[in-house]
Amino acid sequence: MNSIGICNAKQARAWLAVGLIASAVACSGRLVGDDWSNDGGLGGDASDGDVEGDPGDAGFRPWDGAAGSVVGDSSDQDQDLSQTLLSKISAGNGATCGVTQQGAVKCWGRNDKGTLGVGLDGDVLVPSDVLGLGSNVVDVSTSGTENGVHTCALTSSGGVHCWGDNTYGQLGTGSGGARSVPTAVPGLDSGVVAISTGGCKTCAINAAGGLLCWGWNECDDDFISTKGKAKAAPTIVPGLDSGVVAVSAGDHQTCVIMSSGFVRCWGLDFSVSPARVVAEPTVVLGLDAGAVAITVGGYHACALTWQGAVLCWGDGWCVMNQSTNVATPVNWLDKGIIAVSAGSRNTIAIDAAGCVVFWGFSQANKGSAGCSSLGYLYTGTPRIMAISAGQRHICRLNSLGLATCWGTNMHGELGLGEVGDW
């Protein structure tokens, strides 16, 4: 792909609009040309051949090419986009954080009691520098509860720093309240290869493939099978002292991929009502040892297989046709998917061509919400490379490092310099 210079945010969104128009047909063809009447899978019914999220519909538009939704853009001031180009992005509960291409961290959105780490009081409406981290961060993960946001960063040396709400010990600092600046997690100054935050907890994989977690799994059900006791410091999860290659911490459960390819989960199982507690890491049926990526949302989880297929399980309301604790294929997503992210009640995926696929509960348009069948959103040049579904908003990152977010914007989590849903 030829490199194109982008001078400011208004030029950026105009250029992206060209990509949207040029490539919409290609993505819609991928789905419309398939068997929309396929039974037995998940992902909603679109037997009429219509594609939810088609730019011609009024139902779901993350970006219509006219409204400025490039993160960091403001109707009052254009920013130097070189300062907001990202390599990673994480959408959480009312807040968003990203790692810049220079290795720093920027966050924006919900900022209860200064817990976003940017040295400001009140909600932060545009990407702002997190203090005290330097420029050696390789990943970031943000989450939160009704008490506030907490975020953790992973450095190039394998160290973990966390900040924000600490009501349930999710910062791993052993004691103390919320932290308004990143704080090194004791015992995790090196050797960590992956991190994930979710709800009231944080988890990390060490170099030996062991899983350490701290905080609470469900804010009232302890993930280490000792109900009523939070873990305020990193603790190896029993039975997972080696062999873990990926982790995703959700609001109510946690899942890992083992070196064998099998997926194990624990926490609350929402496939039944009332939800039942799964106290120990338990193998998810239906995956046949083929998972290469895992994502846990609010009430469901999804896995990506080495063939590029997506399978999901959990509470089926809005995100699936049925509730099940068995990994079940998502209709029409049986190959070619390279990334998937589960939100509270929705899921988003991208394929190798950069097409973005969405299904589940949508709050994408101003004043509108509802359940969306499986369908593409849009694609274009530059290609979409990464996605992240938060509690009520979604973000994507293209190959240039430009981020775009859409959905609920009560706290400025879309990074547009203003509040109000998109």
C-alpha positions in Angstrom: 0.0 0.0 0.0 1.3 3.4 -0.9 1.9 5.7 2.1 -0.2 8.8 2.1 0.6 11.9 4.2 -2.2 13.0 6.6 -1.9 16.6 7.8 -4.9 16.8 10.1 -8.0 15.1 11.3 -10.3 16.6 8.7 -8.2 15.3 5.9 -8.0 11.9 7.6 -11.7 11.4 7.8 -12.2 12.6 4.2 -9.6 10.1 3.0 -11.2 7.3 5.0 -14.6 8.2 3.5 -13.2 7.3 0.0 -12.2 3.9 1.3 -15.6 3.3 2.8 -17.4 4.0 -0.5 -14.9 2.0 -2.6 -15.0 -1.1 -0.5 -18.5 -1.5 0.8 -19.6 -3.7 -2.1 -16.7 -6.1 -1.5 -17.6 -6.7 2.2 -21.3 -6.9 1.6 -20.7 -9.5 -1.2 -18.8 -11.7 1.3 -22.0 -12.0 3.4 -24.9 -11.6 1.0 -23.4 -14.3 -1.3 -23.4 -16.9 1.5 -26.3 -19.1 2.7 -28.2 -16.7 5.0 -30.7 -19.5 5.8 -28.1 -21.7 7.4 -29.6 -23.3 10.6 -28.0 -24.5 13.7 -25.5 -21.7 14.2 -25.4 -18.4 16.0 -25.4 -14.8 14.8 -29.0 -13.9 14.1 -31.4 -14.3 11.2 -30.9 -12.4 8.0 -32.8 -14.7 5.6 -34.2 -11.7 3.7 -30.7 -11.1 2.4 -30.4 -7.6 3.9 -27.2 -6.8 5.6 -27.4 -5.1 8.9 -25.1 -2.1 9.0 -25.2 -1.4 5.3 -24.3 2.2 4.7 -27.6 2.6 3.1 -29.5 1.6 6.2 -30.4 3.8 9.1 -29.7 1.1 11.6 -26.0 0.9 12.4 -23.4 3.4 11.3 -20.1 3.6 13.1 -19.0 6.3 10.8 -20.9 7.9 7.8 -18.0 9.8 6.3 -19.5 13.1 7.2 -19.4 13.3 10.9 -15.9 13.5 12.4 -15.4 10.4 14.5 -11.7 9.9 14.2 -10.3 9.7 17.7 -8.6 12.9 18.7 -10.6 15.1 16.3 -12.6 18.0 17.7 -15.0 20.3 16.0 -13.1 23.2 17.7 -9.5 22.2 17.1 -7.6 19.9 14.8 -4.8 18.0 16.5 -1.5 16.7 15.2 -2.5 13.1 14.4 1.1 11.9 14.7 0.5 12.4 18.5 -2.5 10.0 18.5 -1.4 7.2 16.1 -1.8 4.0 18.1 -0.4 0.5 17.9 -2.9 -1.0 20.4 -6.4 0.0 21.7 -8.6 -1.1 24.5 -12.2 -0.1 25.0 -13.5 -0.5 28.6 -16.4 0.6 30.8 -16.9 4.2 29.8 -13.2 4.7 29.0 -10.7 3.9 26.3 -6.9 3.6 26.3 -4.3 3.1 23.6 -0.6 2.5 23.2 1.0 5.1 20.9 3.4 4.1 18.2 6.1 5.6 20.3 5.2 3.3 23.3 3.4 5.8 25.5 -0.2 5.4 26.8 -3.1 7.7 26.2 -6.5 7.4 27.8 -9.8 9.2 27.6 -13.3 9.0 28.9 -14.6 8.2 32.4 -12.3 9.6 35.0 -13.9 9.0 38.4 -11.7 10.7 41.1 -8.8 11.0 38.6 -8.5 7.3 38.1 -7.7 7.6 34.4 -4.2 8.5 35.3 -3.9 11.6 33.2 -3.5 14.1 36.0 -7.0 15.7 35.4 -10.2 15.8 37.3 -13.5 15.0 35.6 -14.1 13.1 32.4 -11.4 13.4 29.7 -12.9 14.1 26.2 -9.8 13.6 24.0 -6.8 11.3 24.2 -4.5 12.4 27.0 -1.1 11.2 28.2 -1.0 8.8 31.1 1.6 10.1 33.6 4.7 8.2 34.7 4.9 5.4 32.2 7.6 6.5 29.8 7.7 5.1 26.3 8.3 1.4 26.7 4.7 0.1 26.9 3.7 -2.7 24.5 0.1 -3.4 25.6 -2.7 -1.9 27.6 -6.0 -3.2 29.0 -8.8 -1.2 30.6 -12.0 -2.2 32.4 -14.3 -1.1 35.2 -17.3 -1.4 37.4 -19.8 1.0 38.9 -17.0 2.1 41.3 -14.7 3.3 38.5 -12.2 2.4 35.9 -9.0 0.4 36.3 -6.2 0.0 33.7 -3.0 -2.0 33.4 -0.1 -1.6 31.1 2.6 -4.1 30.1 6.1 -2.8 29.4 8.7 -4.2 27.0 10.6 -5.7 29.9 7.6 -7.6 31.0 6.7 -5.4 33.9 3.1 -4.6 34.9 1.8 -1.2 36.1 -1.8 -0.6 37.1 -3.9 2.4 38.1 -7.5 3.5 38.8 -10.1 2.0 41.0 -8.9 -0.5 43.6 -12.1 -1.4 45.5 -11.6 -5.1 45.0 -7.8 -5.2 44.9 -7.7 -5.3 41.1 -4.6 -3.2 41.0 -2.5 -5.9 42.7 -0.8 -3.4 45.0 -1.6 -5.4 48.1 -3.4 -2.6 49.9 -4.6 0.9 49.6 -7.2 2.7 47.6 -7.5 4.0 44.1 -4.3 5.1 42.4 -4.3 8.2 40.1 -0.9 7.3 38.5 0.4 4.0 37.3 1.9 1.9 40.1 4.2 -1.1 39.6 2.6 -4.4 40.6 4.8 -6.0 43.3 6.4 -9.2 42.0 5.6 -8.4 38.4 8.5 -6.1 37.5 9.6 -8.5 34.6 8.7 -11.7 32.9 5.0 -11.1 32.1 4.0 -11.8 28.5 0.3 -10.9 28.5 -2.3 -9.0 30.6 -6.1 -8.7 30.7 -8.4 -6.6 32.9 -12.1 -7.4 33.4 -14.7 -6.0 35.8 -13.2 -6.4 39.3 -10.0 -8.3 38.4 -6.8 -8.4 36.4 -4.8 -11.4 35.1 -1.3 -11.9 33.7 0.6 -14.7 32.1 4.2 -15.2 33.1 7.1 -16.5 31.1 6.5 -20.0 32.4 3.0 -20.0 31.1 1.5 -19.6 34.6 -1.6 -17.5 35.1 -1.7 -15.0 38.0 -4.9 -13.2 38.9 -5.9 -10.7 41.5 -9.1 -8.9 42.6 -12.5 -10.6 42.4 -14.0 -12.6 39.4 -17.6 -11.5 39.8 -17.2 -8.9 42.5 -18.9 -11.4 44.9 -17.5 -14.8 43.7 -13.8 -15.3 44.1 -12.1 -16.8 41.0 -9.7 -18.8 43.2 -12.6 -20.8 44.8 -12.4 -19.1 48.2 -15.7 -17.2 48.3 -15.8 -13.9 50.0 -12.0 -13.2 49.9 -10.5 -11.0 47.3 -6.9 -11.4 46.2 -5.2 -8.1 46.5 -1.9 -9.4 45.2 -1.1 -11.6 42.1 -1.8 -15.2 42.9 -1.3 -18.3 40.7 -4.7 -19.8 39.7 -4.7 -23.4 40.9 -4.1 -25.8 38.1 -2.8 -23.1 35.8 0.8 -22.8 36.8 2.0 -23.6 33.3 0.7 -24.1 29.8 -1.4 -20.9 29.5 -0.8 -19.1 26.2 -3.7 -16.6 26.1 -6.1 -15.0 28.6 -9.2 -12.9 28.5 -10.8 -11.5 31.7 -14.4 -10.5 31.3 -16.9 -8.9 33.6 -18.1 -12.2 35.1 -15.8 -14.9 34.0 -12.2 -15.6 32.8 -11.1 -17.8 30.0 -7.6 -19.1 28.9 -6.2 -21.0 26.0 -3.9 -23.8 26.9 -0.8 -24.8 24.9 -2.9 -27.8 23.8 -5.4 -25.4 22.1 -8.2 -26.3 24.6 -10.1 -23.4 26.3 -10.8 -23.4 30.0 -13.1 -21.0 31.7 -14.4 -20.2 35.2 -16.7 -17.7 36.8 -20.4 -17.2 36.1 -22.1 -19.4 33.4 -24.9 -17.4 31.9 -26.1 -20.2 29.6 -28.5 -21.2 32.4 -30.9 -19.1 34.5 -30.1 -18.3 37.2 -26.4 -18.2 36.3 -24.3 -20.9 38.0 -20.8 -20.5 39.5 -18.1 -22.5 37.8 -15.4 -22.4 40.5 -12.5 -24.2 38.8 -11.0 -23.7 35.3 -13.2 -26.0 33.1 -12.7 -27.2 29.5 -15.2 -25.6 27.1 -16.7 -28.3 24.9 -17.0 -27.9 21.1 -13.6 -26.4 20.3 -11.6 -29.6 19.5 -8.3 -28.1 20.7 -8.3 -25.5 17.9 -8.4 -22.1 19.6 -5.8 -19.5 18.8 -7.6 -16.4 20.3 -10.1 -15.9 23.1 -12.4 -13.0 24.1 -14.8 -12.7 27.0 -17.6 -10.1 27.1 -20.2 -9.3 29.6 -22.3 -12.5 29.4 -20.7 -14.5 26.6 -17.4 -15.6 25.2 -16.0 -16.3 21.8 -13.0 -18.2 20.4 -11.2 -17.9 17.1 -9.8 -21.2 15.6 -6.7 -21.7 13.5 -9.1 -22.1 10.4 -10.3 -18.5 11.0 -13.8 -19.6 12.3 -15.6 -18.0 15.3 -17.4 -20.0 17.9 -19.3 -18.5 20.9 -21.1 -19.6 24.0 -22.9 -18.1 27.0 -26.1 -16.0 27.4 -27.7 -15.9 23.9 -29.7 -12.7 24.4 -29.1 -10.5 21.4 -25.7 -12.0 20.6 -26.8 -15.6 19.7 -29.9 -17.4 18.7 -29.6 -19.6 21.8 -27.9 -19.8 25.2 -25.4 -22.6 25.4 -22.3 -23.6 27.4 -20.9 -25.4 24.3 -18.8 -23.5 21.8 -21.1 -23.1 18.8 -20.1 -21.8 15.3 -21.3 -18.4 14.3 -23.2 -18.7 10.9 -21.1 -17.5 7.9 -18.0 -16.9 10.0 -16.4 -20.3 9.4 -13.2 -19.1 7.8 -11.0 -16.1 7.1 -11.5 -14.2 10.4 -8.3 -12.8 12.0 -9.6 -11.1 15.1 -12.7 -11.1 17.3 -13.8 -9.0 20.4 -16.8 -9.6 22.7 -18.4 -6.6 24.4 -21.2 -6.5 27.0 -23.9 -7.7 24.6 -22.3 -7.6 21.2 -19.4 -9.0 19.2 -17.2 -7.6 16.4 -14.8 -9.4 14.1 -12.5 -8.5 11.2 -11.4 -10.8 8.3 -8.2 -10.9 6.3 -9.5 -8.4 3.8 -10.2 -5.9 6.5 -14.0 -6.3 6.5 -15.6 -5.5 9.8 -18.5 -7.8 11.0 -20.8 -6.9 13.8 -23.7 -8.7 15.6 -25.5 -8.2 18.9 -26.8 -5.1 20.7 -26.1 -1.9 19.0 -26.0 1.6 20.4 -24.2 3.0 17.4 -26.5 5.8 16.2 -27.6 8.8 18.2 -30.7 7.9 20.1 -31.1 4.4 18.6 -30.5 0.9 20.0 -31.5 -2.6 19.3 -30.3 -6.1 18.3 -28.5 -6.4 15.0 -28.2 -9.5 12.9 -24.8 -10.5 11.5 -23.6 -8.1 8.9 -20.6 -6.0 7.8 -20.1 -2.5 9.0 -17.6 -1.2 6.5 -14.0 -1.6 5.4 -11.6 0.4 3.3 -8.1 1.7 2.8 -6.2 1.8 5.1 -7.2 -1.7 6.2 -8.7 -2.3 9.7 -6.1 -4.2 11.8 -7.4 -4.3 15.3 -10.8 -4.0 17.2 -11.9 -3.7 20.8 -15.5 -4.0 22.1 -16.1 -2.2 25.4 -19.1 -2.1 27.7 -21.2 0.1 25.4 -18.8 1.3 22.8 -16.5 -0.1 20.1 -13.2 1.0 18.7 -11.2 -0.1 15.7 -7.6 0.7 14.6 -6.4 0.9 11.0 -3.0 0.1 9.5 -1.9 3.8 9.8 -2.7 3.8 13.6 -5.8 5.9 13.3 -8.5 4.9 15.8 -12.2 5.3 15.4 -14.8 4.7 18.1 -18.6 4.6 18.1 -21.5 3.9 20.5 -22.3 5.4 23.8 -20.4 8.5 24.6 -21.6 9.6 28.1 -18.1 10.2 29.4 -16.2 11.1 26.2 -15.0 7.6 25.7 -15.2 8.0 21.9 -12.4 10.6 22.1 -14.2 13.2 19.9 -13.8 16.2 22.3 -17.5 16.1 23.2 -20.1 13.9 24.7 -23.1 12.5 22.9 -23.6 9.1 21.2 -22.5 8.2 17.7 
